Amino acid sequence: MDNWINQKCLGSVTCMPIEEVKIGLRDINGWKLSKDFKVIFSTWKMRDFGAAIKFLNQVAEVAEMEDHHPDLYLRNYRNITVELSTHSVGGVSVNDLILAAKVNEIPKDLF
């Protein structure tokens, strides 16, 4: 995972081949590839609503620093899903793997 964390999101990227995405995901615990191969995602169940909001705010800070923005979902007051794809290329890019690794490093107050 250090390989991804130490990188910075790039300005110009292309869609990664599916096999390369699968290989990259081996290094990033808890992330999965969507059935249509266009999104990687992870889910967490936080201790409570406050913990969920705190985590989402921290994800937003990292995303702003990287200038790469995920889709964030909060359901049932503490269930979070983070989805990453590079909309401009219509699929998963290296930026998505980099941001996934950085999201994994954010402390989580899990249920």
N, CA, C and O atoms as CSV, one atom per row, in Angstrom:
chain,resi,resn,atom,element,x,y,z
A,1,MET,N,N,0.818,-1.187,0.000
A,1,MET,CA,C,0.000,0.000,0.000
A,1,MET,C,C,0.865,1.256,0.000
A,1,MET,O,O,0.446,2.282,-0.535
A,2,ASP,N,N,2.056,1.203,0.583
A,2,ASP,CA,C,2.920,2.377,0.605
A,2,ASP,C,C,3.165,2.919,-0.786
A,2,ASP,O,O,3.307,4.127,-0.972
A,3,ASN,N,N,3.214,2.036,-1.757
A,3,ASN,CA,C,3.419,2.454,-3.141
A,3,ASN,C,C,2.361,3.460,-3.566
A,3,ASN,O,O,2.681,4.431,-4.251
A,4,TRP,N,N,1.126,3.253,-3.182
A,4,TRP,CA,C,0.035,4.153,-3.564
A,4,TRP,C,C,-0.006,5.388,-2.694
A,4,TRP,O,O,-0.250,6.484,-3.200
A,5,ILE,N,N,0.224,5.249,-1.403
A,5,ILE,CA,C,0.116,6.369,-0.471
A,5,ILE,C,C,1.142,7.455,-0.779
A,5,ILE,O,O,0.850,8.642,-0.633
A,6,ASN,N,N,2.310,7.068,-1.193
A,6,ASN,CA,C,3.386,8.027,-1.417
A,6,ASN,C,C,3.274,8.749,-2.752
A,6,ASN,O,O,4.128,9.572,-3.080
A,7,GLN,N,N,2.250,8.458,-3.513
A,7,GLN,CA,C,2.062,9.117,-4.795
A,7,GLN,C,C,1.058,10.260,-4.662
A,7,GLN,O,O,0.279,10.316,-3.711
A,8,LYS,N,N,1.095,11.142,-5.609
A,8,LYS,CA,C,0.167,12.272,-5.683
A,8,LYS,C,C,-0.717,12.060,-6.899
A,8,LYS,O,O,-0.244,11.593,-7.935
A,9,CYS,N,N,-1.989,12.394,-6.786
A,9,CYS,CA,C,-2.889,12.275,-7.929
A,9,CYS,C,C,-2.371,13.113,-9.083
A,9,CYS,O,O,-1.859,14.215,-8.886
A,10,LEU,N,N,-2.507,12.585,-10.276
A,10,LEU,CA,C,-1.976,13.204,-11.488
A,10,LEU,C,C,-3.045,14.028,-12.191
A,10,LEU,O,O,-4.239,13.776,-12.029
A,11,GLY,N,N,-2.615,15.004,-12.964
A,11,GLY,CA,C,-3.552,15.855,-13.692
A,11,GLY,C,C,-4.133,15.202,-14.928
A,11,GLY,O,O,-5.317,15.372,-15.220
A,12,SER,N,N,-3.332,14.468,-15.649
A,12,SER,CA,C,-3.781,13.848,-16.895
A,12,SER,C,C,-3.607,12.341,-16.780
A,12,SER,O,O,-2.488,11.846,-16.649
A,13,VAL,N,N,-4.708,11.623,-16.828
A,13,VAL,CA,C,-4.655,10.168,-16.663
A,13,VAL,C,C,-5.527,9.494,-17.714
A,13,VAL,O,O,-6.328,10.134,-18.396
A,14,THR,N,N,-5.347,8.194,-17.818
A,14,THR,CA,C,-6.182,7.383,-18.693
A,14,THR,C,C,-6.821,6.279,-17.866
A,14,THR,O,O,-6.406,6.001,-16.741
A,15,CYS,N,N,-7.819,5.670,-18.433
A,15,CYS,CA,C,-8.496,4.542,-17.799
A,15,CYS,C,C,-7.525,3.363,-17.742
A,15,CYS,O,O,-6.874,3.036,-18.734
A,16,MET,N,N,-7.437,2.734,-16.581
A,16,MET,CA,C,-6.539,1.585,-16.428
A,16,MET,C,C,-7.213,0.323,-16.963
A,16,MET,O,O,-8.429,0.180,-16.839
A,17,PRO,N,N,-6.449,-0.590,-17.554
A,17,PRO,CA,C,-7.010,-1.892,-17.912
A,17,PRO,C,C,-7.505,-2.609,-16.659
A,17,PRO,O,O,-6.917,-2.474,-15.586
A,18,ILE,N,N,-8.571,-3.359,-16.797
A,18,ILE,CA,C,-9.214,-4.029,-15.661
A,18,ILE,C,C,-8.232,-4.892,-14.886
A,18,ILE,O,O,-8.251,-4.892,-13.655
A,19,GLU,N,N,-7.384,-5.619,-15.576
A,19,GLU,CA,C,-6.430,-6.496,-14.891
A,19,GLU,C,C,-5.453,-5.695,-14.035
A,19,GLU,O,O,-5.069,-6.140,-12.953
A,20,GLU,N,N,-5.051,-4.525,-14.509
A,20,GLU,CA,C,-4.157,-3.675,-13.720
A,20,GLU,C,C,-4.870,-3.136,-12.484
A,20,GLU,O,O,-4.265,-3.019,-11.419
A,21,VAL,N,N,-6.141,-2.810,-12.620
A,21,VAL,CA,C,-6.923,-2.354,-11.463
A,21,VAL,C,C,-6.985,-3.471,-10.432
A,21,VAL,O,O,-6.769,-3.231,-9.244
A,22,LYS,N,N,-7.276,-4.677,-10.868
A,22,LYS,CA,C,-7.361,-5.819,-9.946
A,22,LYS,C,C,-6.035,-6.047,-9.224
A,22,LYS,O,O,-6.021,-6.344,-8.030
A,23,ILE,N,N,-4.940,-5.911,-9.931
A,23,ILE,CA,C,-3.617,-6.065,-9.314
A,23,ILE,C,C,-3.387,-4.955,-8.294
A,23,ILE,O,O,-2.905,-5.215,-7.192
A,24,GLY,N,N,-3.725,-3.735,-8.650
A,24,GLY,CA,C,-3.572,-2.609,-7.728
A,24,GLY,C,C,-4.397,-2.760,-6.476
A,24,GLY,O,O,-3.952,-2.397,-5.388
A,25,LEU,N,N,-5.600,-3.294,-6.617
A,25,LEU,CA,C,-6.484,-3.460,-5.459
A,25,LEU,C,C,-5.965,-4.493,-4.464
A,25,LEU,O,O,-6.365,-4.480,-3.300
A,26,ARG,N,N,-5.095,-5.371,-4.895
A,26,ARG,CA,C,-4.512,-6.350,-3.967
A,26,ARG,C,C,-3.736,-5.658,-2.851
A,26,ARG,O,O,-3.614,-6.193,-1.749
A,27,ASP,N,N,-3.214,-4.471,-3.140
A,27,ASP,CA,C,-2.426,-3.723,-2.158
A,27,ASP,C,C,-3.273,-2.833,-1.258
A,27,ASP,O,O,-2.762,-2.265,-0.293
A,28,ILE,N,N,-4.558,-2.705,-1.561
A,28,ILE,CA,C,-5.403,-1.744,-0.850
A,28,ILE,C,C,-6.557,-2.510,-0.197
A,28,ILE,O,O,-7.541,-2.845,-0.855
A,29,ASN,N,N,-6.427,-2.777,1.082
A,29,ASN,CA,C,-7.397,-3.592,1.808
A,29,ASN,C,C,-8.792,-2.989,1.795
A,29,ASN,O,O,-8.967,-1.785,1.980
A,30,GLY,N,N,-9.789,-3.852,1.572
A,30,GLY,CA,C,-11.178,-3.463,1.737
A,30,GLY,C,C,-11.844,-2.828,0.532
A,30,GLY,O,O,-13.035,-2.523,0.590
A,31,TRP,N,N,-11.127,-2.619,-0.548
A,31,TRP,CA,C,-11.698,-1.991,-1.736
A,31,TRP,C,C,-12.040,-3.051,-2.765
A,31,TRP,O,O,-11.315,-4.030,-2.941
A,32,LYS,N,N,-13.166,-2.834,-3.445
A,32,LYS,CA,C,-13.652,-3.786,-4.444
A,32,LYS,C,C,-13.907,-3.065,-5.758
A,32,LYS,O,O,-14.044,-1.842,-5.805
A,33,LEU,N,N,-13.964,-3.844,-6.805
A,33,LEU,CA,C,-14.259,-3.330,-8.140
A,33,LEU,C,C,-15.723,-3.601,-8.452
A,33,LEU,O,O,-16.212,-4.709,-8.234
A,34,SER,N,N,-16.421,-2.599,-8.959
A,34,SER,CA,C,-17.840,-2.750,-9.289
A,34,SER,C,C,-18.029,-3.758,-10.418
A,34,SER,O,O,-17.086,-4.071,-11.146
A,35,LYS,N,N,-19.240,-4.258,-10.557
A,35,LYS,CA,C,-19.544,-5.256,-11.580
A,35,LYS,C,C,-19.316,-4.746,-12.990
A,35,LYS,O,O,-18.989,-5.519,-13.890
A,36,ASP,N,N,-19.489,-3.433,-13.184
A,36,ASP,CA,C,-19.269,-2.873,-14.529
A,36,ASP,C,C,-17.813,-2.440,-14.738
A,36,ASP,O,O,-17.473,-1.910,-15.796
A,37,PHE,N,N,-16.947,-2.663,-13.728
A,37,PHE,CA,C,-15.512,-2.378,-13.780
A,37,PHE,C,C,-15.185,-0.891,-13.901
A,37,PHE,O,O,-14.072,-0.545,-14.298
A,38,LYS,N,N,-16.119,-0.010,-13.573
A,38,LYS,CA,C,-15.898,1.422,-13.741
A,38,LYS,C,C,-15.669,2.166,-12.430
A,38,LYS,O,O,-15.353,3.355,-12.439
A,39,VAL,N,N,-15.828,1.473,-11.300
A,39,VAL,CA,C,-15.760,2.112,-9.990
A,39,VAL,C,C,-15.074,1.170,-9.007
A,39,VAL,O,O,-15.271,-0.044,-9.057
A,40,ILE,N,N,-14.268,1.738,-8.112
A,40,ILE,CA,C,-13.829,0.975,-6.949
A,40,ILE,C,C,-14.544,1.570,-5.739
A,40,ILE,O,O,-14.833,2.767,-5.705
A,41,PHE,N,N,-14.824,0.733,-4.755
A,41,PHE,CA,C,-15.595,1.202,-3.607
A,41,PHE,C,C,-15.223,0.442,-2.347
A,41,PHE,O,O,-14.697,-0.670,-2.397
A,42,SER,N,N,-15.510,1.073,-1.214
A,42,SER,CA,C,-15.343,0.432,0.080
A,42,SER,C,C,-16.459,0.919,0.993
A,42,SER,O,O,-17.000,2.008,0.802
A,43,THR,N,N,-16.799,0.105,1.983
A,43,THR,CA,C,-17.860,0.452,2.929
A,43,THR,C,C,-17.371,0.242,4.356
A,43,THR,O,O,-16.535,-0.620,4.627
A,44,TRP,N,N,-17.911,1.049,5.256
A,44,TRP,CA,C,-17.591,0.950,6.666
A,44,TRP,C,C,-18.851,1.214,7.475
A,44,TRP,O,O,-19.734,1.958,7.048
A,45,LYS,N,N,-18.925,0.597,8.647
A,45,LYS,CA,C,-20.003,0.865,9.592
A,45,LYS,C,C,-19.371,1.575,10.786
A,45,LYS,O,O,-18.608,0.979,11.547
A,46,MET,N,N,-19.699,2.852,10.934
A,46,MET,CA,C,-19.112,3.664,11.990
A,46,MET,C,C,-19.857,3.480,13.310
A,46,MET,O,O,-20.978,2.972,13.342
A,47,ARG,N,N,-19.219,3.898,14.385
A,47,ARG,CA,C,-19.797,3.738,15.721
A,47,ARG,C,C,-21.128,4.459,15.843
A,47,ARG,O,O,-22.085,3.929,16.407
A,48,ASP,N,N,-21.181,5.690,15.302
A,48,ASP,CA,C,-22.412,6.466,15.395
A,48,ASP,C,C,-22.390,7.550,14.311
A,48,ASP,O,O,-21.458,7.620,13.509
A,49,PHE,N,N,-23.416,8.382,14.300
A,49,PHE,CA,C,-23.537,9.429,13.290
A,49,PHE,C,C,-22.366,10.404,13.337
A,49,PHE,O,O,-21.825,10.776,12.296
A,50,GLY,N,N,-21.975,10.817,14.533
A,50,GLY,CA,C,-20.864,11.755,14.674
A,50,GLY,C,C,-19.571,11.214,14.100
A,50,GLY,O,O,-18.824,11.936,13.439
A,51,ALA,N,N,-19.306,9.938,14.353
A,51,ALA,CA,C,-18.098,9.303,13.815
A,51,ALA,C,C,-18.158,9.246,12.289
A,51,ALA,O,O,-17.143,9.423,11.615
A,52,ALA,N,N,-19.340,9.000,11.756
A,52,ALA,CA,C,-19.508,8.944,10.301
A,52,ALA,C,C,-19.237,10.302,9.663
A,52,ALA,O,O,-18.533,10.393,8.658
A,53,ILE,N,N,-19.796,11.348,10.250
A,53,ILE,CA,C,-19.603,12.699,9.710
A,53,ILE,C,C,-18.143,13.122,9.819
A,53,ILE,O,O,-17.600,13.729,8.895
A,54,LYS,N,N,-17.514,12.808,10.930
A,54,LYS,CA,C,-16.101,13.140,11.102
A,54,LYS,C,C,-15.259,12.476,10.012
A,54,LYS,O,O,-14.395,13.115,9.412
A,55,PHE,N,N,-15.513,11.202,9.762
A,55,PHE,CA,C,-14.774,10.472,8.727
A,55,PHE,C,C,-15.023,11.097,7.353
A,55,PHE,O,O,-14.080,11.317,6.593
A,56,LEU,N,N,-16.279,11.383,7.034
A,56,LEU,CA,C,-16.589,11.985,5.735
A,56,LEU,C,C,-15.871,13.319,5.560
A,56,LEU,O,O,-15.370,13.611,4.474
A,57,ASN,N,N,-15.816,14.120,6.601
A,57,ASN,CA,C,-15.099,15.390,6.526
A,57,ASN,C,C,-13.606,15.181,6.283
A,57,ASN,O,O,-12.984,15.943,5.544
A,58,GLN,N,N,-13.039,14.162,6.898
A,58,GLN,CA,C,-11.624,13.868,6.684
A,58,GLN,C,C,-11.373,13.369,5.261
A,58,GLN,O,O,-10.363,13.717,4.650
A,59,VAL,N,N,-12.281,12.563,4.739
A,59,VAL,CA,C,-12.168,12.127,3.346
A,59,VAL,C,C,-12.218,13.348,2.426
A,59,VAL,O,O,-11.444,13.441,1.473
A,60,ALA,N,N,-13.114,14.269,2.709
A,60,ALA,CA,C,-13.235,15.474,1.892
A,60,ALA,C,C,-11.943,16.287,1.909
A,60,ALA,O,O,-11.536,16.819,0.876
A,61,GLU,N,N,-11.297,16.390,3.063
A,61,GLU,CA,C,-10.027,17.120,3.150
A,61,GLU,C,C,-8.949,16.482,2.290
A,61,GLU,O,O,-8.236,17.173,1.563
A,62,VAL,N,N,-8.833,15.173,2.373
A,62,VAL,CA,C,-7.829,14.464,1.567
A,62,VAL,C,C,-8.150,14.619,0.080
A,62,VAL,O,O,-7.257,14.857,-0.732
A,63,ALA,N,N,-9.413,14.484,-0.264
A,63,ALA,CA,C,-9.824,14.610,-1.673
A,63,ALA,C,C,-9.499,15.999,-2.217
A,63,ALA,O,O,-9.046,16.135,-3.353
A,64,GLU,N,N,-9.728,17.019,-1.408
A,64,GLU,CA,C,-9.398,18.384,-1.839
A,64,GLU,C,C,-7.899,18.545,-2.048
A,64,GLU,O,O,-7.469,19.155,-3.026
A,65,MET,N,N,-7.104,18.002,-1.136
A,65,MET,CA,C,-5.650,18.098,-1.278
A,65,MET,C,C,-5.166,17.403,-2.549
A,65,MET,O,O,-4.230,17.861,-3.204
A,66,GLU,N,N,-5.818,16.292,-2.885
A,66,GLU,CA,C,-5.431,15.520,-4.070
A,66,GLU,C,C,-6.109,16.028,-5.339
A,66,GLU,O,O,-5.742,15.626,-6.444
A,67,ASP,N,N,-7.090,16.905,-5.186
A,67,ASP,CA,C,-7.890,17.390,-6.310
A,67,ASP,C,C,-8.497,16.222,-7.097
A,67,ASP,O,O,-8.504,16.200,-8.327
A,68,HIS,N,N,-9.003,15.261,-6.332
A,68,HIS,CA,C,-9.664,14.082,-6.913
A,68,HIS,C,C,-10.801,13.724,-5.967
A,68,HIS,O,O,-10.563,13.400,-4.804
A,69,HIS,N,N,-12.028,13.780,-6.458
A,69,HIS,CA,C,-13.180,13.781,-5.571
A,69,HIS,C,C,-14.044,12.534,-5.717
A,69,HIS,O,O,-14.513,12.222,-6.811
A,70,PRO,N,N,-14.255,11.819,-4.607
A,70,PRO,CA,C,-15.068,10.604,-4.611
A,70,PRO,C,C,-16.555,10.909,-4.509
A,70,PRO,O,O,-16.959,12.036,-4.222
A,71,ASP,N,N,-17.342,9.900,-4.747
A,71,ASP,CA,C,-18.761,9.952,-4.417
A,71,ASP,C,C,-18.893,9.378,-3.011
A,71,ASP,O,O,-18.393,8.288,-2.736
A,72,LEU,N,N,-19.557,10.098,-2.130
A,72,LEU,CA,C,-19.689,9.717,-0.727
A,72,LEU,C,C,-21.142,9.451,-0.392
A,72,LEU,O,O,-22.028,10.220,-0.764
A,73,TYR,N,N,-21.383,8.351,0.317
A,73,TYR,CA,C,-22.756,7.974,0.681
A,73,TYR,C,C,-22.819,7.662,2.169
A,73,TYR,O,O,-21.991,6.924,2.702
A,74,LEU,N,N,-23.815,8.238,2.825
A,74,LEU,CA,C,-24.102,7.946,4.226
A,74,LEU,C,C,-25.522,7.410,4.287
A,74,LEU,O,O,-26.472,8.097,3.913
A,75,ARG,N,N,-25.658,6.179,4.761
A,75,ARG,CA,C,-26.969,5.535,4.850
A,75,ARG,C,C,-27.177,5.025,6.280
A,75,ARG,O,O,-26.231,4.639,6.966
A,76,ASN,N,N,-28.426,5.036,6.700
A,76,ASN,CA,C,-28.779,4.533,8.037
A,76,ASN,C,C,-27.891,5.136,9.117
A,76,ASN,O,O,-27.478,4.436,10.041
A,77,TYR,N,N,-27.607,6.369,9.015
A,77,TYR,CA,C,-26.915,7.260,9.944
A,77,TYR,C,C,-25.465,6.916,10.251
A,77,TYR,O,O,-24.767,7.741,10.840
A,78,ARG,N,N,-24.974,5.717,9.873
A,78,ARG,CA,C,-23.575,5.403,10.173
A,78,ARG,C,C,-22.890,4.493,9.155
A,78,ARG,O,O,-21.717,4.157,9.315
A,79,ASN,N,N,-23.610,4.097,8.117
A,79,ASN,CA,C,-23.023,3.231,7.087
A,79,ASN,C,C,-22.507,4.083,5.932
A,79,ASN,O,O,-23.273,4.789,5.276
A,80,ILE,N,N,-21.220,4.008,5.697
A,80,ILE,CA,C,-20.575,4.841,4.685
A,80,ILE,C,C,-20.073,3.981,3.537
A,80,ILE,O,O,-19.524,2.896,3.731
A,81,THR,N,N,-20.280,4.505,2.333
A,81,THR,CA,C,-19.665,3.937,1.136
A,81,THR,C,C,-18.930,5.060,0.426
A,81,THR,O,O,-19.474,6.146,0.228
A,82,VAL,N,N,-17.696,4.790,0.046
A,82,VAL,CA,C,-16.909,5.719,-0.753
A,82,VAL,C,C,-16.683,5.047,-2.099
A,82,VAL,O,O,-16.182,3.925,-2.171
A,83,GLU,N,N,-17.059,5.747,-3.162
A,83,GLU,CA,C,-16.863,5.250,-4.524
A,83,GLU,C,C,-15.876,6.155,-5.237
A,83,GLU,O,O,-15.948,7.381,-5.149
A,84,LEU,N,N,-14.956,5.522,-5.943
A,84,LEU,CA,C,-13.952,6.256,-6.700
A,84,LEU,C,C,-13.963,5.827,-8.151
A,84,LEU,O,O,-13.935,4.637,-8.465
A,85,SER,N,N,-14.003,6.803,-9.021
A,85,SER,CA,C,-13.805,6.589,-10.454
A,85,SER,C,C,-13.359,7.927,-11.022
A,85,SER,O,O,-13.571,8.979,-10.419
A,86,THR,N,N,-12.753,7.868,-12.162
A,86,THR,CA,C,-12.318,9.105,-12.808
A,86,THR,C,C,-13.311,9.384,-13.917
A,86,THR,O,O,-13.245,8.806,-15.002
A,87,HIS,N,N,-14.228,10.279,-13.621
A,87,HIS,CA,C,-15.345,10.541,-14.525
A,87,HIS,C,C,-14.878,10.973,-15.915
A,87,HIS,O,O,-15.498,10.626,-16.920
A,88,SER,N,N,-13.787,11.727,-15.965
A,88,SER,CA,C,-13.308,12.243,-17.258
A,88,SER,C,C,-12.815,11.147,-18.186
A,88,SER,O,O,-12.751,11.352,-19.398
A,89,VAL,N,N,-12.461,9.970,-17.636
A,89,VAL,CA,C,-12.007,8.866,-18.501
A,89,VAL,C,C,-12.996,7.701,-18.508
A,89,VAL,O,O,-12.790,6.711,-19.211
A,90,GLY,N,N,-14.062,7.821,-17.731
A,90,GLY,CA,C,-15.110,6.800,-17.735
A,90,GLY,C,C,-14.737,5.488,-17.083
A,90,GLY,O,O,-15.237,4.431,-17.469
A,91,GLY,N,N,-13.858,5.551,-16.091
A,91,GLY,CA,C,-13.469,4.325,-15.403
A,91,GLY,C,C,-12.461,4.603,-14.313
A,91,GLY,O,O,-12.367,5.718,-13.801
A,92,VAL,N,N,-11.711,3.576,-13.965
A,92,VAL,CA,C,-10.749,3.659,-12.873
A,92,VAL,C,C,-9.387,4.072,-13.427
A,92,VAL,O,O,-8.903,3.521,-14.416
A,93,SER,N,N,-8.787,5.051,-12.766
A,93,SER,CA,C,-7.436,5.489,-13.122
A,93,SER,C,C,-6.515,5.297,-11.916
A,93,SER,O,O,-6.968,4.933,-10.830
A,94,VAL,N,N,-5.247,5.540,-12.115
A,94,VAL,CA,C,-4.275,5.446,-11.029
A,94,VAL,C,C,-4.653,6.384,-9.888
A,94,VAL,O,O,-4.383,6.073,-8.728
A,95,ASN,N,N,-5.270,7.522,-10.189
A,95,ASN,CA,C,-5.692,8.455,-9.145
A,95,ASN,C,C,-6.670,7.822,-8.165
A,95,ASN,O,O,-6.645,8.133,-6.974
A,96,ASP,N,N,-7.523,6.945,-8.653
A,96,ASP,CA,C,-8.490,6.283,-7.776
A,96,ASP,C,C,-7.801,5.356,-6.786
A,96,ASP,O,O,-8.189,5.287,-5.620
A,97,LEU,N,N,-6.794,4.653,-7.241
A,97,LEU,CA,C,-6.043,3.762,-6.352
A,97,LEU,C,C,-5.252,4.570,-5.328
A,97,LEU,O,O,-5.174,4.188,-4.160
A,98,ILE,N,N,-4.675,5.665,-5.754
A,98,ILE,CA,C,-3.934,6.526,-4.838
A,98,ILE,C,C,-4.866,7.055,-3.747
A,98,ILE,O,O,-4.540,6.987,-2.562
A,99,LEU,N,N,-6.013,7.575,-4.145
A,99,LEU,CA,C,-6.938,8.130,-3.161
A,99,LEU,C,C,-7.512,7.040,-2.254
A,99,LEU,O,O,-7.709,7.281,-1.063
A,100,ALA,N,N,-7.783,5.858,-2.784
A,100,ALA,CA,C,-8.274,4.750,-1.952
A,100,ALA,C,C,-7.264,4.418,-0.854
A,100,ALA,O,O,-7.646,4.219,0.299
A,101,ALA,N,N,-6.002,4.357,-1.200
A,101,ALA,CA,C,-4.967,4.059,-0.205
A,101,ALA,C,C,-4.918,5.148,0.864
A,101,ALA,O,O,-4.736,4.850,2.044
A,102,LYS,N,N,-5.078,6.399,0.460
A,102,LYS,CA,C,-5.040,7.494,1.412
A,102,LYS,C,C,-6.288,7.501,2.299
A,102,LYS,O,O,-6.197,7.829,3.482
A,103,VAL,N,N,-7.437,7.149,1.751
A,103,VAL,CA,C,-8.661,7.043,2.558
A,103,VAL,C,C,-8.498,5.939,3.601
A,103,VAL,O,O,-8.963,6.079,4.732
A,104,ASN,N,N,-7.844,4.853,3.227
A,104,ASN,CA,C,-7.624,3.770,4.186
A,104,ASN,C,C,-6.805,4.211,5.385
A,104,ASN,O,O,-6.948,3.640,6.466
A,105,GLU,N,N,-5.951,5.213,5.222
A,105,GLU,CA,C,-5.106,5.689,6.304
A,105,GLU,C,C,-5.842,6.593,7.290
A,105,GLU,O,O,-5.339,6.852,8.383
A,106,ILE,N,N,-7.013,7.069,6.920
A,106,ILE,CA,C,-7.797,7.942,7.807
A,106,ILE,C,C,-8.335,7.096,8.965
A,106,ILE,O,O,-8.910,6.032,8.735
A,107,PRO,N,N,-8.154,7.558,10.204
A,107,PRO,CA,C,-8.689,6.806,11.344
A,107,PRO,C,C,-10.208,6.672,11.250
A,107,PRO,O,O,-10.913,7.595,10.842
A,108,LYS,N,N,-10.683,5.498,11.639
A,108,LYS,CA,C,-12.119,5.207,11.592
A,108,LYS,C,C,-12.590,4.718,12.949
A,108,LYS,O,O,-11.979,3.826,13.538
A,109,ASP,N,N,-13.669,5.293,13.447
A,109,ASP,CA,C,-14.278,4.871,14.698
A,109,ASP,C,C,-15.401,3.898,14.333
A,109,ASP,O,O,-16.558,4.289,14.186
A,110,LEU,N,N,-15.034,2.630,14.192
A,110,LEU,CA,C,-15.967,1.624,13.648
A,110,LEU,C,C,-16.856,1.038,14.732
A,110,LEU,O,O,-16.531,1.057,15.920
A,111,PHE,N,N,-17.989,0.518,14.279
A,111,PHE,CA,C,-18.969,-0.151,15.137
A,111,PHE,C,C,-18.447,-1.506,15.527
A,111,PHE,O,O,-19.119,-2.241,16.252
